[in-house]
């Protein structure tokens, strides 16, 4: 007996794989390897310090493994997430041994890992019929965990209610289940019941689950109460709880509370830093987000995916390309660059910072592209005035069988609006119907806008009338469509119908649309909006009314001080009155702030190829041909007795488009099969 006790004492000193092997050798030499208790302890040491293969080899060499030894091996497989092998081993065990509650719990955990509800329910029925284990809290917790992970909260609740005195683990499992299945209010109800009825205290896991539920709501007042409860119960220095609190404060927009908690934390990990960077980035504190990210890097805290993505979003918000490139280098070093979420954030950042080439180059290198990354690229092309490129991207996306969602269709229809190609709009309309997006509000509004801007008011009206459930976006877009075509009276009639017939209330966009339509038709008596003040400045320039123009400008810049068109308009008004000092000030402001006016652009399709022209375009490869044709037509018209008034800076884009329309050269550039 003394020798056996000495061998058992050696197990307390076992702390590595080599010591386990030495101890195994000793048990073989002494013959204690056949002792079931010592064999079970040896199996436990193999599970803890050695490999799965070595543990299985020891098990296979054991002549008569006990339930405890079976459980050690089952636990080892389950810990390694080898759930299929775990269940296979469990089946083998049933033929030779009677499982205990630990065995059943491990098998149920494997079912949870595989989301194997069918087998788990069979196991539930099996233990109810064969054993009286359904009252064991370990088995109950495993059953609740399995059902909640499979989304069957009804079954989980039935199991929970079978227990008259559930422990903390069972309460935590049911609370976590409701939270993870998106029913935060029920999670909060059960937390309240736990405190009032359960006679048990929540642990750190319970608190993390309940804080995650508050983050989904989010409820700042209640979360603050839980924070007080955390302090009262002595969990304020538990890292996982503090990180959960940071997440709640971030989601509820309480930046000050989050920052105060972050600075007071005795221990911080990569999740803590990422949560705080994310909090700043998503609550309009981009500068603070970048500063904290740089502080994190200086302190040699390794960033994770969340912190990198949040920092890139902060760079996007600040339009800080230089910092964005530095973070891109960090992402490359960490191996994050080609993660689909990081890549998408990089594309957004580069596109927003007017660097589309870098965004497209990265997109090409992405091994996996989802719908979100395609939207990011398309949206960036639209933002950077690359409507043709966005159409090309859309076609490429369809060619590799990636189906667009409604958001993507809105983006591509926006590009179509900018191109102004009617046949393209009709093709896209057909595709919208094919994909079943015609009932989507924003898609319908985009179709109306596309047809309006492509010159087909008739088709825009047809789309509008076909929509049964019209919201404020649909009404406003149709009113704007009438305005684009100079039909102010029809816009007013539609606005009146909206107010009288529908239950939809107009918003600021609706009023702006109808006012703009009225101004085109000379029907506006009084109005407030930036566009109306801009029109007033234009009128003041024509009528040399500098005094009124300055009043309009002061009102206008209160709404939009960075619109270069308005600045140029005001500058021209001063130039007409030869007020060169103010002209110089305004032009210097435009240059200093890197503002530029978007030139007028026209497009036309000729033999399936789209030609784009800007004002005073002298670089088109067919420019000389266009000007030669113009001169030939001018000579012909003179011979016929017509007179052409020629001015400096003639709009060759308008002339060429008009000529092409005259001779009916246009064709559709894209046909969907």
C-alpha positions in Angstrom: 0.0 0.0 0.0 2.9 2.3 0.7 4.2 1.9 -2.8 0.8 2.7 -4.3 0.5 5.8 -2.1 4.0 7.0 -3.3 3.0 6.5 -6.9 -0.2 8.6 -6.2 1.9 11.3 -4.6 4.0 11.5 -7.8 0.9 12.5 -9.7 0.8 15.8 -7.8 4.3 16.6 -9.2 3.3 15.8 -12.8 3.5 19.1 -14.8 4.7 18.3 -18.3 4.5 15.8 -21.1 7.9 14.3 -20.3 6.9 13.8 -16.6 3.7 12.1 -17.7 5.7 9.7 -19.9 8.1 9.0 -17.0 5.1 8.3 -14.6 3.5 6.1 -17.2 6.7 4.0 -17.4 6.8 3.7 -13.6 3.2 2.4 -13.4 4.1 -0.2 -16.0 7.2 -1.3 -14.1 5.3 -1.5 -10.8 2.2 -3.1 -12.2 -0.1 -0.3 -11.1 -1.1 0.4 -14.7 -3.9 -2.2 -14.2 -5.1 -0.3 -11.1 -8.3 1.4 -12.4 -7.9 4.5 -10.1 -4.3 5.0 -11.1 -5.1 4.4 -14.8 -7.8 7.0 -14.6 -5.4 9.6 -13.0 -2.8 8.7 -15.7 -5.4 9.2 -18.4 -6.3 12.6 -16.9 -2.6 13.7 -17.0 -2.4 12.6 -20.7 -5.5 14.7 -21.5 -3.9 17.7 -19.7 -0.3 17.6 -20.8 0.0 15.3 -23.9 -1.6 14.8 -27.3 -4.9 13.3 -28.3 -3.1 10.5 -30.1 -1.1 9.6 -27.0 -4.2 9.7 -24.8 -6.0 7.4 -27.2 -3.0 5.0 -27.3 -3.1 4.8 -23.5 -6.8 4.1 -23.6 -6.4 1.3 -26.1 -3.7 -0.4 -23.9 -6.0 -0.4 -20.9 -7.6 -3.8 -20.5 -10.7 -2.9 -18.6 -11.3 0.9 -18.8 -13.7 2.3 -16.2 -16.4 4.9 -16.8 -14.0 7.5 -15.5 -11.3 6.5 -18.1 -14.0 6.6 -20.8 -15.0 10.0 -19.7 -11.4 11.3 -19.7 -11.0 10.2 -23.4 -14.4 11.6 -24.3 -13.6 14.9 -22.7 -10.3 15.0 -24.5 -11.9 14.6 -27.9 -14.6 17.2 -27.1 -12.0 19.7 -25.9 -10.3 19.3 -29.3 -13.7 19.9 -31.0 -13.5 16.5 -32.5 -17.3 16.2 -32.0 -17.9 13.4 -34.6 -15.3 11.2 -33.0 -16.7 12.0 -29.5 -20.1 10.7 -30.5 -18.7 7.6 -32.1 -16.7 6.8 -29.0 -19.8 7.4 -26.9 -21.7 4.8 -29.0 -18.8 2.4 -28.5 -19.0 2.9 -24.8 -22.8 2.1 -24.6 -22.1 -1.5 -25.6 -19.7 -2.1 -22.7 -20.4 0.4 -19.9 -23.2 2.3 -18.3 -22.6 6.1 -18.8 -22.9 8.5 -15.9 -24.0 12.1 -15.8 -20.6 13.3 -16.9 -20.7 11.0 -19.9 -24.1 12.3 -21.0 -23.0 15.9 -20.5 -20.0 15.4 -22.8 -22.1 13.7 -25.5 -24.7 16.5 -25.3 -21.9 19.1 -25.7 -20.7 17.3 -28.8 -24.3 17.5 -30.2 -24.2 21.2 -29.5 -20.9 21.6 -31.3 -22.3 19.8 -34.4 -25.8 21.4 -34.1 -27.0 17.8 -34.2 -30.4 18.4 -32.7 -31.9 15.1 -34.0 -29.3 13.0 -32.2 -29.4 15.3 -29.1 -33.2 14.8 -28.8 -32.8 11.0 -29.1 -30.2 11.2 -26.4 -32.6 13.3 -24.3 -35.3 10.7 -24.7 -32.8 7.9 -24.0 -31.7 9.3 -20.6 -35.4 9.9 -19.6 -36.3 6.3 -20.4 -33.2 4.5 -19.1 -31.9 6.6 -16.3 -33.0 9.2 -13.8 -30.4 11.8 -14.9 -32.8 14.4 -16.2 -32.9 15.9 -12.7 -29.1 16.3 -12.6 -28.1 19.9 -13.0 -25.0 19.1 -15.2 -27.2 17.1 -17.6 -29.8 19.9 -17.5 -27.3 22.6 -18.3 -26.0 20.5 -21.2 -29.5 20.0 -22.6 -30.3 23.7 -22.3 -27.1 24.6 -24.0 -27.8 22.2 -26.9 -31.3 23.4 -27.4 -30.3 27.1 -27.3 -27.5 26.7 -29.8 -30.0 25.0 -32.1 -32.4 27.9 -31.7 -35.0 25.8 -29.9 -35.7 28.1 -26.9 -39.1 26.5 -26.4 -37.4 23.1 -25.7 -34.7 24.8 -23.6 -37.3 26.5 -21.5 -39.2 23.2 -20.9 -36.0 21.6 -19.6 -35.3 24.6 -17.4 -38.8 24.5 -15.8 -38.3 20.8 -14.9 -35.8 21.9 -12.3 -37.1 23.2 -9.0 -33.8 24.6 -7.9 -31.6 25.5 -10.9 -28.0 26.5 -10.1 -26.1 29.5 -11.4 -24.9 27.6 -14.5 -28.4 26.7 -15.6 -29.7 30.2 -15.1 -26.7 31.5 -17.1 -27.4 29.1 -19.9 -31.0 30.1 -20.3 -30.2 33.8 -20.1 -27.4 33.4 -22.6 -29.7 31.4 -24.9 -32.3 34.1 -25.1 -29.6 36.8 -25.6 -27.8 34.8 -28.4 -31.2 34.1 -30.1 -32.0 37.8 -30.3 -34.6 38.0 -27.5 -32.8 40.4 -25.1 -35.9 41.4 -23.2 -36.6 37.8 -22.2 -32.9 37.5 -21.2 -33.4 40.5 -18.9 -36.6 39.0 -17.5 -34.8 35.8 -16.5 -31.9 37.8 -15.0 -34.4 39.6 -12.8 -36.0 36.3 -11.9 -32.6 34.9 -11.0 -31.9 37.7 -8.6 -35.4 37.6 -7.0 -36.3 33.9 -7.0 -33.2 31.9 -7.7 -31.4 32.1 -4.4 -28.2 32.1 -6.4 -25.7 34.8 -7.3 -24.7 35.5 -10.9 -21.1 34.9 -11.9 -18.9 36.7 -14.4 -20.3 34.6 -17.3 -23.9 35.6 -16.3 -22.9 39.3 -16.2 -21.2 39.2 -19.6 -24.4 37.6 -21.1 -26.7 40.2 -19.5 -24.4 43.1 -20.6 -24.4 41.7 -24.1 -28.2 41.7 -24.0 -28.2 45.4 -23.0 -25.8 46.1 -25.9 -28.4 44.8 -28.3 -31.1 47.1 -27.0 -29.1 49.4 -26.1 -30.3 50.8 -22.7 -27.8 53.1 -21.1 -29.7 53.7 -17.9 -30.2 50.0 -17.2 -26.6 49.3 -18.3 -25.4 51.9 -15.7 -27.4 50.0 -13.0 -25.7 46.8 -14.0 -22.4 48.6 -13.8 -23.2 49.5 -10.2 -24.2 45.9 -9.5 -20.9 44.7 -11.0 -19.0 47.0 -8.6 -21.2 45.9 -5.6 -20.5 42.2 -6.3 -16.8 42.8 -6.7 -16.5 42.0 -10.5 -15.2 45.5 -11.5 -11.7 44.1 -12.1 -12.8 41.0 -14.1 -11.5 41.6 -17.6 -14.4 39.9 -19.5 -17.0 41.9 -17.5 -15.1 45.2 -18.1 -14.9 44.5 -21.9 -18.7 43.7 -22.0 -19.3 47.1 -20.2 -17.2 48.9 -22.8 -19.2 47.3 -25.5 -22.5 48.5 -23.9 -21.3 52.0 -23.5 -20.0 52.0 -27.1 -23.3 50.8 -28.5 -25.3 53.3 -26.5 -23.0 56.2 -27.6 -21.8 57.0 -24.1 -18.2 57.8 -25.1 -17.3 59.6 -21.8 -18.4 56.6 -19.7 -16.5 54.2 -21.9 -13.4 56.3 -21.8 -13.6 56.7 -18.0 -14.0 52.9 -17.5 -11.2 52.2 -20.0 -8.7 54.4 -18.2 -9.6 52.9 -14.8 -9.2 49.3 -15.9 -6.3 47.6 -14.1 -5.9 45.0 -16.9 -6.5 45.5 -20.7 -6.2 43.1 -23.5 -6.6 43.5 -27.3 -10.4 43.3 -27.0 -10.4 46.2 -24.5 -8.3 48.4 -26.9 -10.4 47.4 -29.9 -13.7 48.1 -28.0 -12.5 51.6 -27.1 -11.2 52.4 -30.6 -14.5 51.2 -32.0 -16.4 53.3 -29.5 -14.6 56.5 -30.7 -14.8 55.6 -34.4 -18.6 54.9 -34.3 -19.5 57.9 -32.2 -18.1 60.7 -34.3 -14.7 60.9 -32.5 -12.5 59.7 -35.4 -9.5 61.8 -34.2 -9.6 60.1 -30.8 -9.9 56.7 -32.4 -6.8 57.2 -34.4 -4.9 58.6 -31.4 -5.9 55.6 -29.3 -4.9 53.2 -32.1 -1.5 54.8 -32.3 -1.1 54.7 -28.5 -2.0 51.0 -28.7 0.7 50.4 -31.3 3.3 52.4 -29.2 2.5 50.2 -26.2 3.1 47.2 -28.4 -0.4 45.8 -28.0 -1.1 43.7 -31.0 -4.2 44.9 -32.9 -7.0 42.5 -33.8 -9.4 42.7 -36.7 -11.9 44.9 -34.9 -9.3 47.6 -34.0 -7.8 47.6 -37.5 -11.3 48.0 -39.1 -12.4 50.7 -36.6 -9.2 52.6 -37.2 -9.7 52.4 -41.0 -13.3 53.7 -40.6 -11.9 56.6 -38.6 -9.4 57.4 -41.4 -12.4 57.3 -43.8 -14.4 59.7 -41.7 -11.4 62.1 -41.5 -10.4 61.5 -45.1 -6.9 60.9 -43.8 -5.2 58.9 -46.6 -1.7 59.1 -45.0 -2.9 57.4 -41.7 -5.0 55.0 -43.7 -1.9 53.8 -45.6 0.0 53.2 -42.3 -2.8 51.1 -41.0 -2.9 49.2 -44.3 0.8 48.4 -43.6 -0.2 47.1 -40.1 -2.9 44.9 -41.7 -0.4 43.4 -44.1 2.1 42.7 -41.4 -0.6 41.0 -39.2 -1.9 39.0 -42.2 -5.3 40.8 -42.0 -5.2 42.5 -45.4 -7.1 39.9 -47.4 -9.7 39.2 -44.7 -12.9 40.2 -46.4 -14.0 42.6 -43.6 -10.6 44.3 -43.5 -10.3 44.5 -47.3 -13.8 46.0 -47.5 -12.9 48.6 -44.9 -9.7 49.4 -46.9 -11.7 49.8 -50.1 -14.1 52.1 -48.4 -11.2 54.2 -47.0 -9.4 54.5 -50.3 -12.5 55.3 -52.3 -13.6 58.0 -49.8 -10.1 59.4 -49.8 -10.3 59.7 -53.6 -7.7 57.0 -54.3 -9.8 54.5 -56.4 -6.8 52.9 -58.1 -5.5 51.5 -54.8 -9.0 50.3 -53.9 -9.5 48.5 -57.2 -6.0 46.9 -57.0 -6.8 45.5 -53.6 -10.2 44.3 -54.7 -8.6 42.3 -57.5 -6.3 40.6 -55.0 -9.1 39.6 -52.6 -9.4 35.8 -52.6 -13.0 36.0 -51.4 -15.4 38.7 -52.3 -18.9 39.0 -50.8 -21.8 41.3 -51.7 -20.6 43.9 -49.2 -17.2 44.2 -50.9 -18.9 44.5 -54.3 -21.1 47.3 -52.9 -18.1 49.0 -51.5 -16.4 49.0 -54.9 -19.5 50.1 -56.8 -20.3 52.8 -54.2 -16.7 54.1 -54.5 -16.8 54.2 -58.2 -20.0 56.3 -58.0 -18.5 58.6 -55.4 -15.5 59.2 -57.6 -17.5 60.0 -60.7 -16.7 56.6 -62.3 -20.1 55.6 -63.5 -18.8 53.7 -66.4 -16.4 51.7 -64.2 -19.2 50.9 -61.8 -21.3 49.5 -64.6 -18.3 47.3 -65.7 -17.9 46.1 -62.1 -21.6 45.2 -62.0 -21.4 43.2 -65.2 -18.3 41.3 -63.8 -20.1 40.6 -60.6 -23.0 39.0 -62.5 -20.6 37.0 -64.7 -19.2 35.1 -61.7 -22.8 34.4 -60.4 -22.8 36.8 -57.4 -26.4 37.9 -57.0 -26.9 41.5 -56.1 -29.1 42.6 -53.2 -31.4 45.6 -53.2 -28.7 48.0 -51.9 -26.5 47.1 -54.8 -29.3 47.7 -57.3 -29.8 51.1 -55.9 -26.1 51.9 -56.4 -26.0 50.7 -60.0 -29.2 52.6 -60.8 -27.6 55.7 -59.4 -24.7 55.1 -61.9 -27.2 54.7 -64.7 -28.8 58.0 -63.7 -25.4 59.7 -64.0 -24.8 58.1 -67.4 -28.2 59.3 -68.6 -28.5 56.2 -71.0 -32.2 55.4 -71.4 -31.7 52.0 -72.9 -29.4 51.0 -70.0 -32.1 52.1 -67.6 -34.6 49.9 -69.4 -32.2 46.9 -69.2 -31.7 47.4 -65.5 -35.4 47.7 -65.0 -35.9 44.3 -66.6 -33.2 42.9 -64.3 -34.9 44.4 -61.2 -38.1 42.7 -62.1 -36.3 39.4 -62.8 -34.7 39.5 -59.4 -37.9 40.4 -57.6 -36.7 43.8 -56.3 -39.5 45.9 -57.9 -41.4 46.1 -54.5 -38.4 47.5 -52.7 -39.0 51.1 -51.9 -35.5 52.5 -52.6 -35.1 50.4 -55.7 -38.4 51.8 -57.0 -37.3 55.3 -56.2 -34.0 54.7 -58.0 -35.8 53.5 -61.1 -38.0 56.6 -61.1 -34.9 58.8 -60.7 -33.0 56.9 -63.5 -35.9 57.2 -66.0 -36.3 60.9 -65.1 -32.7 61.7 -65.6 -32.5 59.6 -68.7 -35.2 61.8 -70.2 -38.1 59.3 -70.0 -40.7 60.9 -67.8 -43.3 58.6 -69.2 -41.5 55.5 -67.9 -40.9 57.1 -64.6 -44.6 57.7 -64.2 -45.4 54.1 -65.1 -43.0 52.8 -62.4 -44.5 55.2 -59.9 -48.1 54.1 -60.7 -47.2 50.5 -60.5 -45.9 50.7 -56.9 -48.8 49.9 -54.5 -47.2 50.8 -51.2 -45.7 54.3 -51.9 -43.6 55.8 -49.1 -42.2 59.3 -48.7 -39.1 58.4 -50.8 -41.2 57.3 -53.8 -43.5 60.4 -53.7 -40.5 62.8 -53.3 -38.6 61.1 -56.2 -41.5 61.4 -58.5 -42.1 65.0 -57.6 -38.4 65.6 -58.3 -38.8 63.8 -61.6 -41.4 66.3 -62.7 -39.1 69.1 -61.6 -36.3 67.8 -63.7 -38.5 68.0 -66.8 -39.8 71.5 -65.9 -43.3 70.4 -65.1 -43.9 72.5 -61.9 -47.7 72.4 -62.1 -47.7 68.6 -62.3 -45.3 68.5 -59.3 -47.6 70.7 -57.3 -50.6 68.5 -58.2 -48.7 65.3 -57.2 -47.7 67.0 -53.9 -51.3 67.9 -53.2 -52.4 64.3 -54.0 -49.8 63.0 -51.6 -51.0 65.3 -48.8 -54.8 64.7 -49.4 -55.0 61.1 -50.6 -52.1 59.2 -48.9 -51.3 58.9 -45.2 -47.6 59.8 -46.0 -46.3 63.0 -44.5 -43.9 65.1 -46.6 -40.4 65.5 -45.3 -37.7 68.1 -46.0 -36.7 66.2 -49.2 -40.3 66.4 -50.4 -40.5 70.1 -49.9 -37.1 70.7 -51.6 -38.3 68.6 -54.6 -41.5 70.5 -55.0 -39.9 73.9 -54.5 -37.2 73.1 -57.0 -39.9 72.0 -59.5 -41.8 75.3 -58.9 -38.7 77.4 -59.4 -38.0 75.8 -62.7 -41.6 76.7 -63.8 -41.5 80.2 -62.2 -44.1 79.2 -59.6 -42.3 79.9 -56.3 -43.5 82.7 -54.2 -41.3 82.1 -51.1 -39.0 79.4 -49.9 -36.1 78.4 -47.7 -33.4 76.0 -48.9 -29.8 76.2 -50.1 -30.7 75.7 -53.7 -33.3 78.6 -53.6 -30.7 81.0 -52.0 -28.2 79.9 -54.7 -30.8 80.7 -57.4 -31.2 84.1 -55.7 -27.5 84.8 -55.9 -27.6 84.0 -59.6 -30.4 86.5 -60.1 -28.5 89.1 -58.1 -25.5 88.6 -60.4 -27.7 89.2 -63.5 -29.4 92.3 -62.0 -26.2 93.7 -60.4 -27.8 93.6 -56.9 -24.7 93.1 -54.7 -26.5 94.1 -51.5 -29.2 91.5 -51.8 -26.6 89.0 -53.1 -24.6 89.4 -49.9 -27.7 88.7 -47.8 -28.5 85.6 -49.8 -24.9 84.5 -49.5 -24.9 84.8 -45.7 -28.0 82.7 -45.6 -26.6 80.2 -48.0 -23.3 79.6 -46.3 -25.2 78.9 -43.1 -26.4 75.7 -44.9 -23.5 74.8 -47.0 -20.2 76.7 -46.9 -18.2 74.2 -48.9 -20.2 74.1 -52.1 -17.8 75.3 -54.7 -20.6 76.2 -57.2 -22.0 78.7 -54.7 -18.6 80.2 -54.1 -18.0 80.6 -57.8 -21.5 82.1 -58.2 -20.8 84.7 -55.6 -17.3 85.4 -57.1 -18.9 86.0 -60.5 -21.4 88.4 -58.9 -18.5 90.5 -57.5 -16.7 90.3 -60.9 -19.8 91.8 -62.7 -19.6 94.7 -60.3 -15.7 94.9 -60.7 -15.2 94.2 -57.0 -11.9 92.5 -57.6 -10.8 92.3 -53.9 -13.7 90.1 -53.0 -13.2 88.1 -56.2 -9.6 87.4 -55.2 -10.6 86.4 -51.6 -13.2 83.9 -52.9 -10.9 82.4 -55.5 -8.1 82.1 -52.9 -10.6 80.3 -50.6 -11.5 77.9 -53.3 -7.8 77.1 -54.1 -6.8 76.9 -50.4 -9.6 74.4 -49.6 -8.8 72.3 -52.8 -12.4 72.8 -54.0 -13.2 72.2 -57.6 -16.3 72.5 -59.7 -17.6 69.5 -61.5 -17.6 70.2 -65.2 -20.7 69.6 -67.2 -20.6 66.2 -68.9 -22.5 64.6 -71.7 -22.4 61.1 -73.0 -23.6 59.3 -76.2 -23.5 55.7 -77.5 -22.0 55.2 -81.0 -21.8 51.6 -82.3 -22.0 50.1 -78.8 -19.3 52.4 -77.5 -20.0 55.2 -75.0 -18.3 58.6 -75.7 -18.1 61.1 -72.8 -17.4 64.8 -73.3 -16.8 67.7 -70.9 -17.0 71.4 -71.4 -14.3 72.7 -73.8 -13.2 69.1 -74.4 -10.1 69.2 -76.7 -8.7 65.8 -75.9 -11.2 63.3 -77.4 -9.6 61.2 -80.1 -12.3 62.1 -82.5 -12.2 65.8 -81.6 -10.8 66.9 -85.0 -13.4 64.9 -86.8 -16.2 66.5 -84.7 -14.9 70.0 -85.3 -14.5 69.2 -89.1 -18.1 68.0 -89.2 -19.2 71.1 -87.4 -17.3 73.4 -89.9 -18.8 71.5 -92.8 -22.3 71.9 -91.4 -21.7 75.5 -90.7 -20.6 76.1 -94.3 -23.7 74.2 -95.6 -26.0 76.2 -93.5 -24.4 79.5 -94.7 -25.0 78.4 -98.2 -28.6 77.8 -97.4 -28.9 81.3 -96.0 -28.7 80.4 -92.3 -26.7 82.4 -89.8 -24.8 80.8 -87.0 -23.8 82.8 -84.0 -20.3 81.6 -82.9 -18.9 82.2 -79.5 -15.6 81.5 -77.9 -15.5 78.3 -75.9 -18.2 76.5 -77.9 -19.7 73.5 -76.2 -18.4 70.7 -78.5 -19.9 68.1 -76.2 -23.4 69.4 -76.7 -22.9 69.8 -80.4 -21.6 66.3 -80.9 -24.4 64.8 -78.8 -27.0 66.7 -80.8 -25.4 65.5 -84.0 -25.4 61.9 -82.9 -29.0 62.1 -81.9 -29.9 63.8 -85.2 -28.4 60.9 -87.1 -29.7 58.2 -84.7 -26.3 56.6 -83.9 -27.0 55.5 -80.3 -27.3 51.9 -79.1 -27.5 50.1 -75.8 -24.1 49.4 -74.2 -25.3 46.6 -72.0 -27.9 43.9 -72.5 -28.7 41.5 -69.7 -29.3 37.9 -70.8 
